[in-house]
Amino acid sequence: MTAVPTGTALRPAGRQRPPVPGSVEGGTAVLFPRARRVRPGMARALYGTFPAFRGEFDTVCRALDPRLSLPLAVAVFAPERGVDSRLLHRMDFGRAALFAYQVALYRTWQDWGLRIAAVAGDGVGALTAAHVTGRLDLRTAARRALTGRRTRGRDEARAVRVLRTTGSRRVLACGPAAEGTLAAGAEGCAVVGDVPGLLTAVAGLQLCGPRIDWDGLWHSGRPGPAVAASAPRR
């Protein structure tokens, strides 16, 4: 696993906001882990609350859907125990959902003004890292996300150490929270429009380093209240 400096290739989602003083001191790196599963609840809450997440998620879905038997949104926004939610246990839908979720969450952080110095990823996460740094276009990354072979996950602690070699003091895991963690519990309680709850869940994704003031990051330069939206009808 190699850490990739983000440089200037990053494309912000929506309106680019200035960095928030103090929230990015010392540099921030992002890890896109592979061994995490997208659960319907959190994706629905993020999609309905943050326009940047919604816009990017829709864009990625348009690249993935022609290669899936059903639109990705059918699985991701299905009821937690619904029949369609079982699709997320399939390799193709599971990989597609993780890729779309990671890209959308990363672009949302950018939209909030978070400056990211380096990224790294494993499995599907490696494709996400390549895409957000401009090394793979969306169409190519989406195709590879669905056709790639299953790989053995690497030690997350080792990945964090690699990212720390870039000089970054903090590392964030971009994607769903690991099952059994406090962040996963916060995800499960999150609902559309619950900004404090969602920020609590996001805060639980920080793996090391000085804590980010997510509430301050979200509120700084915010043009207006969160715009709620329901899951798309497909």
Secondary structure as UniProt FT lines:
FT   STRAND          4..5
FT   TURN            7..8
FT   TURN            21..23
FT   TURN            25..26
FT   STRAND          28..32
FT   HELIX           40..49
FT   HELIX           51..64
FT   HELIX           65..67
FT   HELIX           72..76
FT   TURN            80..81
FT   HELIX           84..89
FT   HELIX           91..111
FT   TURN            112..113
FT   STRAND          118..121
FT   HELIX           124..132
FT   TURN            133..134
FT   HELIX           138..147
FT   HELIX           156..164
FT   TURN            165..167
FT   STRAND          170..173
FT   TURN            179..180
FT   HELIX           182..189
FT   TURN            192..193
FT   HELIX           195..203
FT   TURN            204..205
FT   STRAND          206..208
FT   HELIX           214..219
FT   TURN            220..221
//
